[in-house]
Amino acid sequence: MEQRHLGRTGLRVSRIGLGTLTWGRDTDEHDAGEQLRAFWDAGGTLVDTADVYGGGEAEYLLGRLMERLVPRQDLILSTKAGSVPDPDRRTDGSRGHLLAALDASLARLGTDHVDLWQLHAYDPYTPLEESLQALDIAVRSGRARYAGVANFCGWQLAKAGTWQLAGDRTRLAGAQLEYSLLQRGVEREVLPAAIDLGIGLLPSSPLGRGVLTGKYRSGTPADSRGASEALAPFVEPYLDEAASRIVEAVSTAADGLATSPLHVALAWVRDRPGVTAPIIGARTAHQLTAALSVEGLSLPDEICRALDDVSAPVHRYPDHDWSTL
């Protein structure tokens, strides 16, 4: 698998990443092990997790699998901290919480460092400079090699990236946000900021939460995320009429290229400007292997333009010249 630099850094990662959101909850150790081995065999290196995935079980499971299946040194481990299971405060970006969470993540993963450590979300109750200081401490102490953020909007990313560049601080290497043909909101401000600051984008849910595969065209399959009690609310927003039109366009493109809708949707986001590596999650190793076979596909320009048109978000003032409105 092709390797790409993450942003304007020396860190190289596979251009497709493996997500572990469901590990320890909907994905057991056997299935997770098959996925990790299939990913490694395909040349994949970037494995993404978080301290809250499965209540910590995803990290614990990944750590156990590295002991017996895949050498730690062959993987680029990325984890996140700052999201908390508190209905009154969904994020805690305090320095104390973040550094304690990192230590707990390292213990579960069974390693002395992660390659990429990210703030899981912006915390409006903690000064951003305090949260960013935790990233600096983590890198300087050797517990993290590189740092990034996730789920930051445009002004938050611009402020964080600029602050880190202004002094002797750790450059932000990556930003992880949802990005797909069904969710192109990052193109408004986040992606331009990331490109300008040299921050690599790591798209999550690049298959539109599974909807872009076409599996929901005739209803909700019993074994899909849309049928899962935990994940049905996650999928439901992308089952509307507007999404249906985009899914049909992707399916038409796939038919014309003699490939699958999954491959078309994944290749589209993988090769967007500013993107380093989409993060994909799969239910089985078979599904993952099918997704990874996208490696040899590059979409023709006319297909890209057609998909751009059918999925185009509405960006007007102030993104476009006010004099033309």
C-alpha positions as CSV (number, residue, x, y, z in Angstrom):
1,M,0.0,0.0,0.0
2,E,1.2,3.5,-0.8
3,Q,2.6,5.5,2.1
4,R,2.0,9.2,2.5
5,H,3.5,11.9,4.8
6,L,1.1,13.1,7.4
7,G,0.9,16.8,6.8
8,R,4.1,18.7,6.8
9,T,6.0,16.2,8.9
10,G,8.3,13.3,8.4
11,L,5.7,10.7,9.6
12,R,4.7,8.3,6.9
13,V,1.4,6.4,7.1
14,S,-0.5,4.1,4.8
15,R,-3.0,6.0,2.7
16,I,-5.8,3.9,4.2
17,G,-6.1,3.6,8.0
18,L,-7.8,1.0,10.1
19,G,-10.5,2.2,12.6
20,T,-11.4,0.4,15.8
21,L,-14.5,2.2,16.9
22,T,-16.5,-1.1,17.3
23,W,-13.7,-3.2,18.8
24,G,-14.5,-4.6,22.2
25,R,-18.2,-3.8,21.7
26,D,-19.5,-5.2,18.4
27,T,-16.2,-6.7,17.2
28,D,-14.7,-9.4,19.3
29,E,-11.1,-10.4,19.7
30,H,-11.2,-13.1,17.0
31,D,-12.7,-10.7,14.3
32,A,-10.5,-7.9,15.4
33,G,-7.5,-10.1,15.0
34,E,-8.5,-11.2,11.5
35,Q,-8.9,-7.5,10.6
36,L,-5.6,-6.4,12.0
37,R,-3.8,-9.3,10.2
38,A,-5.5,-8.6,6.9
39,F,-4.7,-4.9,7.2
40,W,-1.0,-5.6,7.9
41,D,-0.8,-8.2,5.1
42,A,-2.1,-5.5,2.7
43,G,0.7,-3.1,3.7
44,G,-1.5,-1.0,6.1
45,T,0.3,0.7,9.0
46,L,-2.0,3.4,10.5
47,V,-4.4,2.0,13.2
48,D,-6.7,4.5,14.8
49,T,-8.3,4.1,18.2
50,A,-9.4,6.3,21.2
51,D,-9.6,5.9,24.9
52,V,-13.4,5.9,24.9
53,Y,-13.9,3.3,22.1
54,G,-15.6,0.4,23.8
55,G,-15.0,2.1,27.2
56,G,-11.2,1.4,26.8
57,E,-11.7,-2.1,25.5
58,A,-10.6,-1.2,21.9
59,E,-7.2,-0.1,23.1
60,Y,-6.9,-3.1,25.4
61,L,-7.8,-5.5,22.6
62,L,-5.4,-3.8,20.2
63,G,-2.6,-4.1,22.8
64,R,-3.2,-7.9,23.2
65,L,-3.3,-8.4,19.4
66,M,0.0,-6.7,19.0
67,E,1.6,-9.1,21.4
68,R,0.9,-12.1,19.3
69,L,-0.2,-11.1,15.7
70,V,1.5,-7.9,14.4
71,P,4.8,-6.4,15.6
72,R,4.4,-3.1,17.3
73,Q,7.1,-1.5,15.3
74,D,5.2,-2.2,12.0
75,L,2.3,-0.1,13.1
76,I,1.6,3.6,13.4
77,L,-0.6,3.8,16.5
78,S,-3.0,6.7,16.8
79,T,-5.2,7.3,19.8
80,K,-7.3,10.2,21.2
81,A,-8.2,11.7,24.6
82,G,-10.6,14.3,25.8
83,S,-14.0,12.8,25.1
84,V,-15.7,11.8,28.4
85,P,-18.9,9.8,29.1
86,D,-20.6,12.7,30.9
87,P,-23.9,14.0,29.6
88,D,-23.3,17.4,31.2
89,R,-19.7,17.7,29.8
90,R,-18.9,15.7,26.8
91,T,-15.2,16.9,26.6
92,D,-12.5,17.5,29.1
93,G,-9.5,19.2,27.6
94,S,-7.8,20.0,30.9
95,R,-4.1,19.2,31.1
96,G,-4.6,16.9,34.1
97,H,-7.3,14.8,32.4
98,L,-5.5,14.6,29.1
99,L,-2.1,13.4,30.5
100,A,-3.8,10.9,32.8
101,A,-5.8,9.6,29.9
102,L,-2.7,9.2,27.8
103,D,-0.9,7.2,30.5
104,A,-4.0,5.0,30.8
105,S,-4.0,4.5,27.0
106,L,-0.4,3.5,27.0
107,A,-1.1,0.9,29.7
108,R,-4.0,-0.6,27.8
109,L,-2.0,-0.7,24.6
110,G,1.0,-2.2,26.3
111,T,3.4,0.3,24.7
112,D,5.6,3.2,26.0
113,H,4.5,5.5,23.2
114,V,1.9,6.2,20.5
115,D,2.9,7.6,17.1
116,L,0.0,10.1,17.0
117,W,-1.9,11.5,19.9
118,Q,-5.0,13.7,19.2
119,L,-7.3,15.9,21.2
120,H,-10.6,14.1,20.6
121,A,-12.7,17.3,20.6
122,Y,-12.5,21.0,21.4
123,D,-13.3,21.8,25.1
124,P,-15.1,25.2,25.4
125,Y,-14.5,25.1,29.2
126,T,-10.7,24.8,29.1
127,P,-8.4,27.4,27.5
128,L,-7.2,25.9,24.3
129,E,-3.6,26.8,25.2
130,E,-3.9,24.5,28.2
131,S,-5.1,21.6,26.1
132,L,-2.3,22.2,23.5
133,Q,0.3,22.3,26.3
134,A,-0.7,18.7,27.1
135,L,0.3,17.8,23.5
136,D,3.7,19.5,23.9
137,I,4.3,17.6,27.2
138,A,3.4,14.3,25.6
139,V,5.8,14.7,22.7
140,R,8.6,16.1,24.8
141,S,8.3,13.3,27.3
142,G,8.4,10.7,24.5
143,R,5.0,9.3,25.2
144,A,3.8,10.5,21.8
145,R,5.8,11.0,18.6
146,Y,3.4,13.4,16.9
147,A,0.2,15.3,17.9
148,G,-3.0,16.3,16.3
149,V,-6.7,17.2,16.9
150,A,-10.0,15.7,16.0
151,N,-13.5,17.2,15.4
152,F,-12.2,20.8,15.4
153,C,-14.1,23.3,13.3
154,G,-12.3,25.8,11.0
155,W,-11.5,28.6,13.5
156,Q,-10.5,26.1,16.2
157,L,-8.1,24.3,13.9
158,A,-6.7,27.6,12.6
159,K,-6.2,28.9,16.1
160,A,-4.6,25.7,17.4
161,G,-2.3,25.2,14.4
162,T,-1.2,28.8,14.4
163,W,-0.6,28.8,18.2
164,Q,1.6,25.7,17.8
165,L,3.6,27.3,15.1
166,A,4.1,30.6,16.9
167,G,6.6,29.3,19.5
168,D,8.9,26.4,20.3
169,R,5.9,24.0,20.3
170,T,4.8,20.7,18.7
171,R,3.5,21.2,15.1
172,L,0.1,19.7,14.6
173,A,0.6,16.8,12.2
174,G,-3.0,15.7,11.6
175,A,-6.7,16.5,12.0
176,Q,-9.3,13.8,12.0
177,L,-12.8,14.7,10.9
178,E,-15.7,13.1,9.1
179,Y,-15.5,13.6,5.4
180,S,-17.2,11.8,2.6
181,L,-19.5,12.4,-0.4
182,L,-22.3,12.6,2.1
183,Q,-20.5,15.0,4.4
184,R,-18.4,17.6,2.8
185,G,-18.6,20.3,5.5
186,V,-14.9,20.2,6.1
187,E,-14.4,21.8,2.7
188,R,-15.8,25.1,3.9
189,E,-13.1,26.1,6.4
190,V,-11.4,23.1,8.0
191,L,-9.7,21.8,4.8
192,P,-8.4,25.1,3.6
193,A,-7.0,25.8,7.1
194,A,-5.3,22.4,7.3
195,I,-3.7,22.7,3.8
196,D,-2.4,26.2,4.7
197,L,-1.0,25.0,8.0
198,G,0.5,21.8,6.6
199,I,-1.8,19.6,8.7
200,G,-2.8,16.2,7.1
201,L,-6.5,15.4,7.1
202,L,-7.6,11.9,8.3
203,P,-11.2,11.5,7.2
204,S,-13.4,9.4,9.4
205,S,-16.6,7.7,8.1
206,P,-15.3,8.0,4.5
207,L,-18.1,5.7,3.3
208,G,-20.8,7.9,4.8
209,R,-21.3,5.7,7.8
210,G,-21.7,2.7,5.4
211,V,-24.5,4.3,3.4
212,L,-22.3,4.9,0.3
213,T,-21.7,1.2,-0.1
214,G,-25.3,1.0,-1.3
215,K,-26.3,-1.6,1.3
216,Y,-29.3,0.5,2.4
217,R,-30.8,1.1,-1.1
218,S,-33.5,-1.5,-0.5
219,G,-33.9,-1.3,3.3
220,T,-31.8,-1.9,6.4
221,P,-29.9,-5.2,6.4
222,A,-30.2,-7.1,9.7
223,D,-26.4,-7.4,10.1
224,S,-25.7,-3.7,9.3
225,R,-24.8,-0.9,11.7
226,G,-28.2,0.7,10.8
227,A,-29.8,-2.3,12.5
228,S,-27.6,-2.1,15.6
229,E,-29.2,-0.5,18.7
230,A,-26.0,1.3,19.5
231,L,-25.2,2.6,15.9
232,A,-28.7,3.1,14.3
233,P,-28.8,6.7,15.4
234,F,-25.4,7.2,13.8
235,V,-26.5,5.9,10.4
236,E,-30.1,7.3,10.3
237,P,-29.2,10.9,9.3
238,Y,-27.7,9.7,6.0
239,L,-30.8,7.8,4.9
240,D,-32.7,10.8,3.5
241,E,-33.6,11.7,0.0
242,A,-30.6,13.9,-0.7
243,A,-28.2,11.1,0.4
244,S,-30.2,8.6,-1.8
245,R,-29.4,10.7,-4.9
246,I,-25.7,10.7,-4.1
247,V,-25.7,6.9,-3.5
248,E,-27.4,6.3,-6.8
249,A,-24.7,8.5,-8.6
250,V,-22.0,6.5,-6.9
251,S,-23.6,3.2,-7.9
252,T,-23.9,4.4,-11.5
253,A,-20.2,5.4,-11.5
254,A,-19.3,2.0,-10.1
255,D,-21.3,0.2,-12.8
256,G,-19.5,2.2,-15.5
257,L,-16.1,1.4,-14.0
258,A,-16.9,-2.3,-13.4
259,T,-16.1,-1.8,-9.7
260,S,-18.1,-1.5,-6.4
261,P,-19.8,1.6,-4.9
262,L,-17.5,1.1,-1.9
263,H,-14.4,1.5,-4.1
264,V,-15.7,4.6,-5.9
265,A,-16.7,6.4,-2.6
266,L,-13.4,5.5,-0.9
267,A,-11.2,6.4,-3.9
268,W,-13.0,9.8,-4.2
269,V,-12.2,10.9,-0.6
270,R,-8.7,9.2,-0.5
271,D,-7.5,11.4,-3.4
272,R,-9.0,14.7,-2.4
273,P,-6.5,17.6,-1.9
274,G,-5.2,17.7,1.6
275,V,-6.3,14.2,2.5
276,T,-3.6,11.9,3.9
277,A,-5.5,8.7,4.8
278,P,-9.2,7.9,5.3
279,I,-9.9,5.8,8.3
280,I,-12.2,2.8,7.6
281,G,-14.0,0.5,10.0
282,A,-15.3,-2.9,9.0
283,R,-17.5,-5.5,10.6
284,T,-15.4,-8.4,9.2
285,A,-12.0,-9.1,7.8
286,H,-13.8,-10.0,4.5
287,Q,-15.3,-6.5,4.3
288,L,-12.0,-4.9,5.2
289,T,-10.1,-6.9,2.5
290,A,-12.7,-5.8,-0.1
291,A,-12.2,-2.1,0.9
292,L,-8.4,-2.4,0.8
293,S,-8.5,-3.7,-2.8
294,V,-9.2,-0.1,-3.8
295,E,-5.5,0.5,-3.9
296,G,-5.3,0.1,-7.7
297,L,-8.2,2.4,-8.5
298,S,-7.9,6.0,-9.5
299,L,-11.2,7.7,-10.6
300,P,-11.2,9.3,-14.0
301,D,-11.5,13.1,-13.9
302,E,-15.0,13.1,-15.5
303,I,-16.3,10.7,-12.8
304,C,-14.8,12.9,-10.1
305,R,-16.5,16.0,-11.6
306,A,-19.8,14.2,-11.8
307,L,-19.6,13.1,-8.2
308,D,-18.5,16.6,-7.1
309,D,-21.5,18.1,-8.8
310,V,-24.1,15.8,-7.4
311,S,-22.8,16.0,-3.8
312,A,-21.8,19.7,-3.8
313,P,-22.5,21.5,-0.5
314,V,-24.0,24.9,-0.5
315,H,-21.2,27.4,0.3
316,R,-22.1,31.0,-0.3
317,Y,-21.1,34.1,1.6
318,P,-18.4,34.6,2.7
319,D,-16.8,31.7,1.0
320,H,-17.5,33.1,-2.5
321,D,-16.8,36.6,-3.7
322,W,-19.5,38.8,-2.3
323,S,-19.7,40.9,-5.5
324,T,-21.0,37.9,-7.4
325,L,-23.9,37.2,-5.1
